[in-house]
């Protein structure tokens, strides 16, 4: 069965927890991505930062993106998948948490991100359609 490590987009670029949201936004623009993993000084995943987080929790709240730290927006424990977890677990986790991007870890090391599109390419199956419907409902 297909495992997360087989379909992961490797080399995910982290934003440091102590870096500013402005730096994160610039990095997102440069990489042409809508989210970045937030990593601590210990190289452990602290959470995910999305462009929506920046708009809703910083800009709309009247905060200065040049002073707000990326780590301040990490909420609780990050939802992840293990590198050796199978595709069914990826689909279950994405559906349960209604997320489209899932960090893949091997032990405590971030090895990349699995996006819904990665799963769809690897598993052209009705399960992917069901997942997309579940995520899109909210």
Phi and psi restraints in degrees (value plus and minus 20) as a CYANA .aco file:
   2 UNK   PHI     -85.7   -45.7
   2 UNK   PSI     112.3   152.3
   3 UNK   PHI    -129.4   -89.4
   3 UNK   PSI     142.3   182.3
   4 UNK   PHI     -75.4   -35.4
   4 UNK   PSI     -60.7   -20.7
   5 UNK   PHI     -84.3   -44.3
   5 UNK   PSI     -40.2    -0.2
   6 UNK   PHI     -99.3   -59.3
   6 UNK   PSI     -43.0    -3.0
   7 UNK   PHI    -142.3  -102.3
   7 UNK   PSI     -17.9    22.1
   8 UNK   PHI     -85.4   -45.4
   8 UNK   PSI     123.5   163.5
   9 UNK   PHI    -108.1   -68.1
   9 UNK   PSI      88.0   128.0
  10 UNK   PHI     -96.7   -56.7
  10 UNK   PSI     153.5   193.5
  11 UNK   PHI      41.9    81.9
  11 UNK   PSI      23.3    63.3
  12 UNK   PHI     -84.7   -44.7
  12 UNK   PSI     112.3   152.3
  13 UNK   PHI    -107.4   -67.4
  13 UNK   PSI     104.9   144.9
  14 UNK   PHI    -108.9   -68.9
  14 UNK   PSI     136.9   176.9
  15 UNK   PHI    -128.1   -88.1
  15 UNK   PSI     112.7   152.7
  16 UNK   PHI     -88.7   -48.7
  16 UNK   PSI     123.8   163.8
  17 UNK   PHI     -78.3   -38.3
  17 UNK   PSI     -48.0    -8.0
  18 UNK   PHI    -111.9   -71.9
  18 UNK   PSI     -24.8    15.2
  19 UNK   PHI     -98.6   -58.6
  19 UNK   PSI     135.9   175.9
  20 UNK   PHI    -100.6   -60.6
  20 UNK   PSI     141.1   181.1
  21 UNK   PHI     -84.1   -44.1
  21 UNK   PSI     -53.6   -13.6
  22 UNK   PHI     -81.7   -41.7
  22 UNK   PSI     -63.8   -23.8
  23 UNK   PHI     -83.2   -43.2
  23 UNK   PSI     -58.5   -18.5
  24 UNK   PHI     -82.9   -42.9
  24 UNK   PSI     -64.3   -24.3
  25 UNK   PHI     -82.3   -42.3
  25 UNK   PSI     -61.9   -21.9
  26 UNK   PHI     -82.9   -42.9
  26 UNK   PSI     -61.2   -21.2
  27 UNK   PHI     -85.8   -45.8
  27 UNK   PSI     -60.7   -20.7
  28 UNK   PHI     -80.4   -40.4
  28 UNK   PSI     -64.1   -24.1
  29 UNK   PHI     -83.9   -43.9
  29 UNK   PSI     -63.9   -23.9
  30 UNK   PHI     -82.0   -42.0
  30 UNK   PSI     -62.1   -22.1
  31 UNK   PHI    -106.1   -66.1
  31 UNK   PSI     -29.8    10.2
  32 UNK   PHI      37.9    77.9
  32 UNK   PSI      30.8    70.8
  33 UNK   PHI    -148.4  -108.4
  33 UNK   PSI     140.5   180.5
  34 UNK   PHI    -124.6   -84.6
  34 UNK   PSI     -19.4    20.6
  35 UNK   PHI    -175.3  -135.3
  35 UNK   PSI     136.2   176.2
  36 UNK   PHI    -158.1  -118.1
  36 UNK   PSI     122.3   162.3
  37 UNK   PHI     -90.4   -50.4
  37 UNK   PSI     122.3   162.3
  38 UNK   PHI    -118.2   -78.2
  38 UNK   PSI     102.1   142.1
  39 UNK   PHI    -137.2   -97.2
  39 UNK   PSI     121.3   161.3
  40 UNK   PHI    -104.1   -64.1
  40 UNK   PSI     157.3   197.3
  41 UNK   PHI     -86.2   -46.2
  41 UNK   PSI     -37.3     2.7
  42 UNK   PHI    -108.8   -68.8
  42 UNK   PSI     -10.6    29.4
  43 UNK   PHI      43.3    83.3
  43 UNK   PSI      -2.1    37.9
  44 UNK   PHI    -115.9   -75.9
  44 UNK   PSI     126.3   166.3
  45 UNK   PHI     -87.9   -47.9
  45 UNK   PSI     108.1   148.1
  46 UNK   PHI    -125.7   -85.7
  46 UNK   PSI     -39.8     0.2
  47 UNK   PHI     142.5   182.5
  47 UNK   PSI    -191.1  -151.1
  48 UNK   PHI    -142.3  -102.3
  48 UNK   PSI     122.1   162.1
  49 UNK   PHI    -136.4   -96.4
  49 UNK   PSI     105.3   145.3
  50 UNK   PHI    -131.5   -91.5
  50 UNK   PSI     141.6   181.6
  51 UNK   PHI     -81.6   -41.6
  51 UNK   PSI     -52.2   -12.2
  52 UNK   PHI     -85.2   -45.2
  52 UNK   PSI     -60.8   -20.8
  53 UNK   PHI     -76.5   -36.5
  53 UNK   PSI     -62.5   -22.5
  54 UNK   PHI     -84.5   -44.5
  54 UNK   PSI     -65.5   -25.5
  55 UNK   PHI     -86.7   -46.7
  55 UNK   PSI     -70.1   -30.1
  56 UNK   PHI     -95.4   -55.4
  56 UNK   PSI     -66.6   -26.6
  57 UNK   PHI    -111.0   -71.0
  57 UNK   PSI     -33.3     6.7
  58 UNK   PHI    -137.9   -97.9
  58 UNK   PSI     -86.5   -46.5
  59 UNK   PHI     -82.9   -42.9
  59 UNK   PSI     -72.4   -32.4
  60 UNK   PHI     -86.4   -46.4
  60 UNK   PSI     -44.4    -4.4
  61 UNK   PHI    -106.3   -66.3
  61 UNK   PSI     -18.6    21.4
  62 UNK   PHI      55.4    95.4
  62 UNK   PSI      -0.8    39.2
  63 UNK   PHI    -109.3   -69.3
  63 UNK   PSI     138.2   178.2
  64 UNK   PHI    -109.8   -69.8
  64 UNK   PSI      93.8   133.8
  65 UNK   PHI     -84.2   -44.2
  65 UNK   PSI     -36.4     3.6
  66 UNK   PHI    -100.0   -60.0
  66 UNK   PSI     -31.4     8.6
  67 UNK   PHI    -137.4   -97.4
  67 UNK   PSI     -42.4    -2.4
  68 UNK   PHI     -95.2   -55.2
  68 UNK   PSI     111.1   151.1
  69 UNK   PHI    -106.2   -66.2
  69 UNK   PSI     123.9   163.9
  70 UNK   PHI     -76.4   -36.4
  70 UNK   PSI     -60.3   -20.3
  71 UNK   PHI     -82.3   -42.3
  71 UNK   PSI     -44.3    -4.3
  72 UNK   PHI     -86.9   -46.9
  72 UNK   PSI     -40.1    -0.1
  73 UNK   PHI    -117.9   -77.9
  73 UNK   PSI     -23.5    16.5
  74 UNK   PHI     -91.1   -51.1
  74 UNK   PSI     104.5   144.5
  75 UNK   PHI    -131.8   -91.8
  75 UNK   PSI      87.8   127.8
  76 UNK   PHI      43.5    83.5
  76 UNK   PSI    -181.6  -141.6
  77 UNK   PHI     -98.4   -58.4
  77 UNK   PSI     116.2   156.2
  78 UNK   PHI     -88.3   -48.3
  78 UNK   PSI     121.5   161.5
  79 UNK   PHI    -100.4   -60.4
  79 UNK   PSI     104.1   144.1
  80 UNK   PHI    -154.5  -114.5
  80 UNK   PSI     153.8   193.8
  81 UNK   PHI    -152.7  -112.7
  81 UNK   PSI     124.8   164.8
  82 UNK   PHI     -96.9   -56.9
  82 UNK   PSI     130.1   170.1
  83 UNK   PHI     -78.8   -38.8
  83 UNK   PSI     -49.8    -9.8
  84 UNK   PHI    -118.9   -78.9
  84 UNK   PSI     -13.5    26.5
  85 UNK   PHI     -91.7   -51.7
  85 UNK   PSI     125.9   165.9
  86 UNK   PHI    -105.8   -65.8
  86 UNK   PSI     151.7   191.7
  87 UNK   PHI     -79.6   -39.6
  87 UNK   PSI     -55.7   -15.7
  88 UNK   PHI     -81.8   -41.8
  88 UNK   PSI     -58.1   -18.1
  89 UNK   PHI     -89.9   -49.9
  89 UNK   PSI     -56.1   -16.1
  90 UNK   PHI     -80.6   -40.6
  90 UNK   PSI     -69.6   -29.6
  91 UNK   PHI     -81.7   -41.7
  91 UNK   PSI     -63.2   -23.2
  92 UNK   PHI     -82.3   -42.3
  92 UNK   PSI     -64.8   -24.8
  93 UNK   PHI     -87.2   -47.2
  93 UNK   PSI     -64.0   -24.0
  94 UNK   PHI     -81.2   -41.2
  94 UNK   PSI     -64.3   -24.3
  95 UNK   PHI     -86.1   -46.1
  95 UNK   PSI     -64.9   -24.9
  96 UNK   PHI     -80.0   -40.0
  96 UNK   PSI     -62.0   -22.0
  97 UNK   PHI    -118.7   -78.7
  97 UNK   PSI     -20.4    19.6
  98 UNK   PHI      31.1    71.1
  98 UNK   PSI      35.8    75.8
  99 UNK   PHI    -146.0  -106.0
  99 UNK   PSI     133.3   173.3
 100 UNK   PHI    -125.8   -85.8
 100 UNK   PSI     -33.1     6.9
 101 UNK   PHI    -151.4  -111.4
 101 UNK   PSI     111.4   151.4
 102 UNK   PHI    -150.6  -110.6
 102 UNK   PSI      97.5   137.5
 103 UNK   PHI     -84.8   -44.8
 103 UNK   PSI     120.1   160.1
 104 UNK   PHI    -129.8   -89.8
 104 UNK   PSI     105.8   145.8
 105 UNK   PHI    -139.3   -99.3
 105 UNK   PSI     129.1   169.1
 106 UNK   PHI    -141.2  -101.2
 106 UNK   PSI      83.5   123.5
 107 UNK   PHI      52.5    92.5
 107 UNK   PSI    -134.5   -94.5
 108 UNK   PHI    -133.1   -93.1
 108 UNK   PSI     -12.7    27.3
 109 UNK   PHI    -117.6   -77.6
 109 UNK   PSI     107.4   147.4
 110 UNK   PHI     -93.1   -53.1
 110 UNK   PSI     102.6   142.6
 111 UNK   PHI    -127.7   -87.7
 111 UNK   PSI     -30.0    10.0
 112 UNK   PHI     138.6   178.6
 112 UNK   PSI    -187.1  -147.1
 113 UNK   PHI    -147.5  -107.5
 113 UNK   PSI     117.0   157.0
 114 UNK   PHI    -124.7   -84.7
 114 UNK   PSI     101.0   141.0
 115 UNK   PHI    -120.0   -80.0
 115 UNK   PSI     139.9   179.9
 116 UNK   PHI     -73.2   -33.2
 116 UNK   PSI     -59.1   -19.1
 117 UNK   PHI     -82.9   -42.9
 117 UNK   PSI     -56.2   -16.2
 118 UNK   PHI     -83.1   -43.1
 118 UNK   PSI     -63.3   -23.3
 119 UNK   PHI     -84.7   -44.7
 119 UNK   PSI     -63.0   -23.0
 120 UNK   PHI     -81.6   -41.6
 120 UNK   PSI     -60.4   -20.4
 121 UNK   PHI     -88.4   -48.4
 121 UNK   PSI     -58.7   -18.7
 122 UNK   PHI     -98.4   -58.4
 122 UNK   PSI     -49.8    -9.8
 123 UNK   PHI    -151.9  -111.9
 123 UNK   PSI      53.0    93.0
 124 UNK   PHI     -89.5   -49.5
 124 UNK   PSI      64.7   104.7
 125 UNK   PHI    -162.3  -122.3
 125 UNK   PSI     138.2   178.2
 126 UNK   PHI     -80.0   -40.0
 126 UNK   PSI     -45.8    -5.8
 127 UNK   PHI     -79.5   -39.5
 127 UNK   PSI     -56.1   -16.1
 128 UNK   PHI     -86.7   -46.7
 128 UNK   PSI     -62.5   -22.5
 129 UNK   PHI     -80.8   -40.8
 129 UNK   PSI     -61.9   -21.9
 130 UNK   PHI     -82.7   -42.7
 130 UNK   PSI     -61.2   -21.2
 131 UNK   PHI     -83.5   -43.5
 131 UNK   PSI     -66.8   -26.8
 132 UNK   PHI     -78.5   -38.5
 132 UNK   PSI     -60.3   -20.3
 133 UNK   PHI     -83.7   -43.7
 133 UNK   PSI     -62.8   -22.8
 134 UNK   PHI     -83.1   -43.1
 134 UNK   PSI     -65.0   -25.0
 135 UNK   PHI     -87.6   -47.6
 135 UNK   PSI     -58.7   -18.7
 136 UNK   PHI     -95.8   -55.8
 136 UNK   PSI     -33.5     6.5
 137 UNK   PHI     -87.7   -47.7
 137 UNK   PSI     -45.4    -5.4
